[in-house]
């Protein structure tokens, strides 16, 4: 593949971009929207050094294999905060205000954002590491607000501050041999640092103006493939354990049916995801929450009062789009959200040639480090409660742990632990 082709990853990456950007009811005055920018925040290193608890860098480690010298493409993406200040006219001067109404139209002081991307191409054969600058100039724009008679009532001042940083790429071959003859396994490290100046005062909302927000990285390779950081093959477990991922979580992107442990694309996300994440096919637009359902979201927006909808529209252009879309959501859209149903899961499956169904006794052998519970449940005996199937037709075995004192209650209200079929070993037939 062409490593610069990130089309397969952009859908999920865009969801990461705007995860939590605004929270329902999408209004500037809602308390939950007073403290923003929670995911993937990289502050200036000078702000980190002041002991603020914020981080001035993000680092991704991932293992890859290649038969020769591959080309590695890196695309660092983030939101740049842009201040939007509403100023009311007072005589011949302007003064900042929280809100201003002109001919029934509301204008709010509220920060916006600009999407930013920094691309880099790197061939390890030339040098073991390379550094690329991150640089965006500041800007200030003024939008005049006039009433129907043409009188100047106020203005909107939008300002962006300069951003600076560096993107560092380094490759280190592992000392061990490759997974197969002639194939070399190496560790790729992508580190981003924010060297921008801190905007005073040192309040978090102000500091965000020179931060990299919702920061994430897309990484492609060709020829070659990345190994799953979550579920590497056994020979690479020790090497994978030495990877140092800081303030980010790399996962594979692509088609798991082709290979469920390797891919040519990686998304390094500030949000914990599983390998091969996808956006539901029936989802048609951004909602600032990648786990939302279109129908539920739109019903929630329609429950807002007229005043709340008007405020949401005035808060942010993206919030306005959500409200407009909800109001236009019709019968055909409802039918679309219900167009695909997951077929019923089978009543039993075969594991190691042995049928497993409700009532079967199994031993738990977690493999994917997907949950902290795995280390406590490994080796435990459990009873199968059901076989389930997800939206991607993937099968899971739902179990309760035999020596858990609360098992009776879990069975009563339907709580189970879920494991993939290769993470359980049959030890008894269904009762």
Secondary structure as a PSIPRED ss2 file (coil, helix, strand):
# PSIPRED VFORMAT (PSIPRED V4.0)

   1 X C   1.000  0.000  0.000
   2 X C   1.000  0.000  0.000
   3 X C   1.000  0.000  0.000
   4 X C   1.000  0.000  0.000
   5 X C   1.000  0.000  0.000
   6 X C   1.000  0.000  0.000
   7 X H   0.000  1.000  0.000
   8 X H   0.000  1.000  0.000
   9 X H   0.000  1.000  0.000
  10 X H   0.000  1.000  0.000
  11 X H   0.000  1.000  0.000
  12 X H   0.000  1.000  0.000
  13 X H   0.000  1.000  0.000
  14 X H   0.000  1.000  0.000
  15 X H   0.000  1.000  0.000
  16 X H   0.000  1.000  0.000
  17 X H   0.000  1.000  0.000
  18 X C   1.000  0.000  0.000
  19 X C   1.000  0.000  0.000
  20 X C   1.000  0.000  0.000
  21 X C   1.000  0.000  0.000
  22 X C   1.000  0.000  0.000
  23 X C   1.000  0.000  0.000
  24 X C   1.000  0.000  0.000
  25 X C   1.000  0.000  0.000
  26 X C   1.000  0.000  0.000
  27 X C   1.000  0.000  0.000
  28 X C   1.000  0.000  0.000
  29 X C   1.000  0.000  0.000
  30 X C   1.000  0.000  0.000
  31 X H   0.000  1.000  0.000
  32 X H   0.000  1.000  0.000
  33 X H   0.000  1.000  0.000
  34 X C   1.000  0.000  0.000
  35 X C   1.000  0.000  0.000
  36 X C   1.000  0.000  0.000
  37 X C   1.000  0.000  0.000
  38 X C   1.000  0.000  0.000
  39 X C   1.000  0.000  0.000
  40 X C   1.000  0.000  0.000
  41 X C   1.000  0.000  0.000
  42 X E   0.000  0.000  1.000
  43 X C   1.000  0.000  0.000
  44 X C   1.000  0.000  0.000
  45 X H   0.000  1.000  0.000
  46 X H   0.000  1.000  0.000
  47 X H   0.000  1.000  0.000
  48 X H   0.000  1.000  0.000
  49 X H   0.000  1.000  0.000
  50 X C   1.000  0.000  0.000
  51 X C   1.000  0.000  0.000
  52 X C   1.000  0.000  0.000
  53 X C   1.000  0.000  0.000
  54 X C   1.000  0.000  0.000
  55 X C   1.000  0.000  0.000
  56 X C   1.000  0.000  0.000
  57 X E   0.000  0.000  1.000
  58 X E   0.000  0.000  1.000
  59 X E   0.000  0.000  1.000
  60 X E   0.000  0.000  1.000
  61 X E   0.000  0.000  1.000
  62 X E   0.000  0.000  1.000
  63 X E   0.000  0.000  1.000
  64 X E   0.000  0.000  1.000
  65 X E   0.000  0.000  1.000
  66 X E   0.000  0.000  1.000
  67 X C   1.000  0.000  0.000
  68 X C   1.000  0.000  0.000
  69 X C   1.000  0.000  0.000
  70 X C   1.000  0.000  0.000
  71 X E   0.000  0.000  1.000
  72 X E   0.000  0.000  1.000
  73 X E   0.000  0.000  1.000
  74 X E   0.000  0.000  1.000
  75 X E   0.000  0.000  1.000
  76 X E   0.000  0.000  1.000
  77 X E   0.000  0.000  1.000
  78 X E   0.000  0.000  1.000
  79 X E   0.000  0.000  1.000
  80 X E   0.000  0.000  1.000
  81 X E   0.000  0.000  1.000
  82 X E   0.000  0.000  1.000
  83 X E   0.000  0.000  1.000
  84 X E   0.000  0.000  1.000
  85 X E   0.000  0.000  1.000
  86 X E   0.000  0.000  1.000
  87 X E   0.000  0.000  1.000
  88 X E   0.000  0.000  1.000
  89 X E   0.000  0.000  1.000
  90 X E   0.000  0.000  1.000
  91 X C   1.000  0.000  0.000
  92 X C   1.000  0.000  0.000
  93 X E   0.000  0.000  1.000
  94 X E   0.000  0.000  1.000
  95 X E   0.000  0.000  1.000
  96 X E   0.000  0.000  1.000
  97 X E   0.000  0.000  1.000
  98 X C   1.000  0.000  0.000
  99 X E   0.000  0.000  1.000
 100 X E   0.000  0.000  1.000
 101 X E   0.000  0.000  1.000
 102 X E   0.000  0.000  1.000
 103 X C   1.000  0.000  0.000
 104 X C   1.000  0.000  0.000
 105 X E   0.000  0.000  1.000
 106 X E   0.000  0.000  1.000
 107 X E   0.000  0.000  1.000
 108 X E   0.000  0.000  1.000
 109 X C   1.000  0.000  0.000
 110 X C   1.000  0.000  0.000
 111 X C   1.000  0.000  0.000
 112 X E   0.000  0.000  1.000
 113 X E   0.000  0.000  1.000
 114 X E   0.000  0.000  1.000
 115 X E   0.000  0.000  1.000
 116 X E   0.000  0.000  1.000
 117 X E   0.000  0.000  1.000
 118 X E   0.000  0.000  1.000
 119 X E   0.000  0.000  1.000
 120 X E   0.000  0.000  1.000
 121 X E   0.000  0.000  1.000
 122 X E   0.000  0.000  1.000
 123 X E   0.000  0.000  1.000
 124 X C   1.000  0.000  0.000
 125 X C   1.000  0.000  0.000
 126 X C   1.000  0.000  0.000
 127 X C   1.000  0.000  0.000
 128 X C   1.000  0.000  0.000
 129 X E   0.000  0.000  1.000
 130 X E   0.000  0.000  1.000
 131 X E   0.000  0.000  1.000
 132 X E   0.000  0.000  1.000
 133 X E   0.000  0.000  1.000
 134 X E   0.000  0.000  1.000
 135 X E   0.000  0.000  1.000
 136 X E   0.000  0.000  1.000
 137 X C   1.000  0.000  0.000
 138 X C   1.000  0.000  0.000
 139 X E   0.000  0.000  1.000
 140 X E   0.000  0.000  1.000
 141 X E   0.000  0.000  1.000
 142 X E   0.000  0.000  1.000
 143 X E   0.000  0.000  1.000
 144 X E   0.000  0.000  1.000
 145 X E   0.000  0.000  1.000
 146 X E   0.000  0.000  1.000
 147 X C   1.000  0.000  0.000
 148 X C   1.000  0.000  0.000
 149 X C   1.000  0.000  0.000
 150 X C   1.000  0.000  0.000
 151 X C   1.000  0.000  0.000
 152 X E   0.000  0.000  1.000
 153 X E   0.000  0.000  1.000
 154 X E   0.000  0.000  1.000
 155 X E   0.000  0.000  1.000
 156 X E   0.000  0.000  1.000
 157 X E   0.000  0.000  1.000
 158 X E   0.000  0.000  1.000
 159 X E   0.000  0.000  1.000
 160 X E   0.000  0.000  1.000
 161 X C   1.000  0.000  0.000
 162 X C   1.000  0.000  0.000
 163 X E   0.000  0.000  1.000
 164 X E   0.000  0.000  1.000
 165 X E   0.000  0.000  1.000
 166 X E   0.000  0.000  1.000
 167 X E   0.000  0.000  1.000
 168 X E   0.000  0.000  1.000
 169 X E   0.000  0.000  1.000
 170 X E   0.000  0.000  1.000
 171 X E   0.000  0.000  1.000
 172 X E   0.000  0.000  1.000
 173 X E   0.000  0.000  1.000
 174 X C   1.000  0.000  0.000
 175 X C   1.000  0.000  0.000
 176 X C   1.000  0.000  0.000
 177 X C   1.000  0.000  0.000
 178 X C   1.000  0.000  0.000
 179 X C   1.000  0.000  0.000
 180 X C   1.000  0.000  0.000
 181 X C   1.000  0.000  0.000
 182 X C   1.000  0.000  0.000
 183 X C   1.000  0.000  0.000
 184 X E   0.000  0.000  1.000
 185 X E   0.000  0.000  1.000
 186 X E   0.000  0.000  1.000
 187 X E   0.000  0.000  1.000
 188 X E   0.000  0.000  1.000
 189 X E   0.000  0.000  1.000
 190 X E   0.000  0.000  1.000
 191 X E   0.000  0.000  1.000
 192 X E   0.000  0.000  1.000
 193 X E   0.000  0.000  1.000
 194 X E   0.000  0.000  1.000
 195 X C   1.000  0.000  0.000
 196 X C   1.000  0.000  0.000
 197 X C   1.000  0.000  0.000
 198 X C   1.000  0.000  0.000
 199 X C   1.000  0.000  0.000
 200 X C   1.000  0.000  0.000
 201 X C   1.000  0.000  0.000
 202 X C   1.000  0.000  0.000
 203 X C   1.000  0.000  0.000
 204 X H   0.000  1.000  0.000
 205 X H   0.000  1.000  0.000
 206 X H   0.000  1.000  0.000
 207 X H   0.000  1.000  0.000
 208 X H   0.000  1.000  0.000
 209 X H   0.000  1.000  0.000
 210 X H   0.000  1.000  0.000
 211 X C   1.000  0.000  0.000
 212 X E   0.000  0.000  1.000
 213 X E   0.000  0.000  1.000
 214 X E   0.000  0.000  1.000
 215 X E   0.000  0.000  1.000
 216 X E   0.000  0.000  1.000
 217 X E   0.000  0.000  1.000
 218 X E   0.000  0.000  1.000
 219 X E   0.000  0.000  1.000
 220 X E   0.000  0.000  1.000
 221 X E   0.000  0.000  1.000
 222 X E   0.000  0.000  1.000
 223 X C   1.000  0.000  0.000
 224 X C   1.000  0.000  0.000
 225 X E   0.000  0.000  1.000
 226 X E   0.000  0.000  1.000
 227 X E   0.000  0.000  1.000
 228 X C   1.000  0.000  0.000
 229 X C   1.000  0.000  0.000
 230 X C   1.000  0.000  0.000
 231 X C   1.000  0.000  0.000
 232 X C   1.000  0.000  0.000
 233 X C   1.000  0.000  0.000
 234 X H   0.000  1.000  0.000
 235 X H   0.000  1.000  0.000
 236 X H   0.000  1.000  0.000
 237 X H   0.000  1.000  0.000
 238 X H   0.000  1.000  0.000
 239 X H   0.000  1.000  0.000
 240 X H   0.000  1.000  0.000
 241 X H   0.000  1.000  0.000
 242 X C   1.000  0.000  0.000
 243 X C   1.000  0.000  0.000
 244 X C   1.000  0.000  0.000
 245 X C   1.000  0.000  0.000
 246 X E   0.000  0.000  1.000
 247 X C   1.000  0.000  0.000
 248 X C   1.000  0.000  0.000
 249 X E   0.000  0.000  1.000
 250 X E   0.000  0.000  1.000
 251 X E   0.000  0.000  1.000
 252 X E   0.000  0.000  1.000
 253 X E   0.000  0.000  1.000
 254 X C   1.000  0.000  0.000
 255 X C   1.000  0.000  0.000
 256 X C   1.000  0.000  0.000
 257 X C   1.000  0.000  0.000
 258 X C   1.000  0.000  0.000
 259 X C   1.000  0.000  0.000
 260 X C   1.000  0.000  0.000
 261 X C   1.000  0.000  0.000
 262 X E   0.000  0.000  1.000
 263 X E   0.000  0.000  1.000
 264 X C   1.000  0.000  0.000
 265 X E   0.000  0.000  1.000
 266 X E   0.000  0.000  1.000
 267 X E   0.000  0.000  1.000
 268 X E   0.000  0.000  1.000
 269 X E   0.000  0.000  1.000
 270 X C   1.000  0.000  0.000
 271 X C   1.000  0.000  0.000
 272 X C   1.000  0.000  0.000
 273 X C   1.000  0.000  0.000
 274 X C   1.000  0.000  0.000
 275 X C   1.000  0.000  0.000
 276 X C   1.000  0.000  0.000
 277 X C   1.000  0.000  0.000
 278 X C   1.000  0.000  0.000
 279 X C   1.000  0.000  0.000
 280 X C   1.000  0.000  0.000
 281 X C   1.000  0.000  0.000
 282 X C   1.000  0.000  0.000
 283 X C   1.000  0.000  0.000
 284 X C   1.000  0.000  0.000
 285 X C   1.000  0.000  0.000
 286 X C   1.000  0.000  0.000
 287 X C   1.000  0.000  0.000
 288 X C   1.000  0.000  0.000
 289 X C   1.000  0.000  0.000
 290 X C   1.000  0.000  0.000
 291 X C   1.000  0.000  0.000
 292 X C   1.000  0.000  0.000
 293 X C   1.000  0.000  0.000
 294 X H   0.000  1.000  0.000
 295 X H   0.000  1.000  0.000
 296 X H   0.000  1.000  0.000
 297 X H   0.000  1.000  0.000
 298 X H   0.000  1.000  0.000
 299 X H   0.000  1.000  0.000
 300 X H   0.000  1.000  0.000
 301 X H   0.000  1.000  0.000
 302 X H   0.000  1.000  0.000
 303 X C   1.000  0.000  0.000
 304 X C   1.000  0.000  0.000
 305 X C   1.000  0.000  0.000
 306 X H   0.000  1.000  0.000
 307 X H   0.000  1.000  0.000
 308 X H   0.000  1.000  0.000
 309 X H   0.000  1.000  0.000
 310 X H   0.000  1.000  0.000
 311 X H   0.000  1.000  0.000
 312 X H   0.000  1.000  0.000
 313 X H   0.000  1.000  0.000
 314 X H   0.000  1.000  0.000
 315 X H   0.000  1.000  0.000
 316 X C   1.000  0.000  0.000
 317 X H   0.000  1.000  0.000
 318 X H   0.000  1.000  0.000
 319 X H   0.000  1.000  0.000
 320 X H   0.000  1.000  0.000
 321 X H   0.000  1.000  0.000
 322 X H   0.000  1.000  0.000
 323 X H   0.000  1.000  0.000
 324 X H   0.000  1.000  0.000
 325 X H   0.000  1.000  0.000
 326 X H   0.000  1.000  0.000
 327 X H   0.000  1.000  0.000
 328 X C   1.000  0.000  0.000
 329 X C   1.000  0.000  0.000
 330 X C   1.000  0.000  0.000
 331 X H   0.000  1.000  0.000
 332 X H   0.000  1.000  0.000
 333 X H   0.000  1.000  0.000
 334 X H   0.000  1.000  0.000
 335 X H   0.000  1.000  0.000
 336 X H   0.000  1.000  0.000
 337 X H   0.000  1.000  0.000
 338 X C   1.000  0.000  0.000
 339 X C   1.000  0.000  0.000
 340 X C   1.000  0.000  0.000
 341 X C   1.000  0.000  0.000
 342 X C   1.000  0.000  0.000
 343 X C   1.000  0.000  0.000
 344 X C   1.000  0.000  0.000
 345 X C   1.000  0.000  0.000
 346 X C   1.000  0.000  0.000
 347 X C   1.000  0.000  0.000
 348 X E   0.000  0.000  1.000
 349 X E   0.000  0.000  1.000
 350 X E   0.000  0.000  1.000
 351 X E   0.000  0.000  1.000
 352 X C   1.000  0.000  0.000
 353 X C   1.000  0.000  0.000
 354 X E   0.000  0.000  1.000
 355 X E   0.000  0.000  1.000
 356 X E   0.000  0.000  1.000
 357 X E   0.000  0.000  1.000
 358 X C   1.000  0.000  0.000
 359 X C   1.000  0.000  0.000
 360 X C   1.000  0.000  0.000
 361 X E   0.000  0.000  1.000
 362 X E   0.000  0.000  1.000
 363 X E   0.000  0.000  1.000
 364 X E   0.000  0.000  1.000
 365 X C   1.000  0.000  0.000
 366 X C   1.000  0.000  0.000
 367 X C   1.000  0.000  0.000
 368 X C   1.000  0.000  0.000
 369 X C   1.000  0.000  0.000
 370 X C   1.000  0.000  0.000
 371 X C   1.000  0.000  0.000
 372 X C   1.000  0.000  0.000
 373 X C   1.000  0.000  0.000
 374 X H   0.000  1.000  0.000
 375 X H   0.000  1.000  0.000
 376 X H   0.000  1.000  0.000
 377 X H   0.000  1.000  0.000
 378 X C   1.000  0.000  0.000
 379 X C   1.000  0.000  0.000
 380 X C   1.000  0.000  0.000
 381 X E   0.000  0.000  1.000
 382 X E   0.000  0.000  1.000
 383 X E   0.000  0.000  1.000
 384 X E   0.000  0.000  1.000
 385 X E   0.000  0.000  1.000
 386 X E   0.000  0.000  1.000
 387 X E   0.000  0.000  1.000
 388 X E   0.000  0.000  1.000
 389 X E   0.000  0.000  1.000
 390 X C   1.000  0.000  0.000
 391 X C   1.000  0.000  0.000
 392 X C   1.000  0.000  0.000
 393 X C   1.000  0.000  0.000
 394 X C   1.000  0.000  0.000
 395 X E   0.000  0.000  1.000
 396 X E   0.000  0.000  1.000
 397 X E   0.000  0.000  1.000
 398 X E   0.000  0.000  1.000
 399 X E   0.000  0.000  1.000
 400 X E   0.000  0.000  1.000
 401 X E   0.000  0.000  1.000
 402 X C   1.000  0.000  0.000
 403 X C   1.000  0.000  0.000
 404 X C   1.000  0.000  0.000
 405 X C   1.000  0.000  0.000
 406 X C   1.000  0.000  0.000
 407 X H   0.000  1.000  0.000
 408 X H   0.000  1.000  0.000
 409 X H   0.000  1.000  0.000
 410 X H   0.000  1.000  0.000
 411 X H   0.000  1.000  0.000
 412 X H   0.000  1.000  0.000
 413 X H   0.000  1.000  0.000
 414 X C   1.000  0.000  0.000
 415 X C   1.000  0.000  0.000
 416 X C   1.000  0.000  0.000
 417 X E   0.000  0.000  1.000
 418 X E   0.000  0.000  1.000
 419 X E   0.000  0.000  1.000
 420 X C   1.000  0.000  0.000
 421 X H   0.000  1.000  0.000
 422 X H   0.000  1.000  0.000
 423 X H   0.000  1.000  0.000
 424 X E   0.000  0.000  1.000
 425 X E   0.000  0.000  1.000
 426 X E   0.000  0.000  1.000
 427 X E   0.000  0.000  1.000
 428 X E   0.000  0.000  1.000
 429 X C   1.000  0.000  0.000
 430 X C   1.000  0.000  0.000
 431 X C   1.000  0.000  0.000
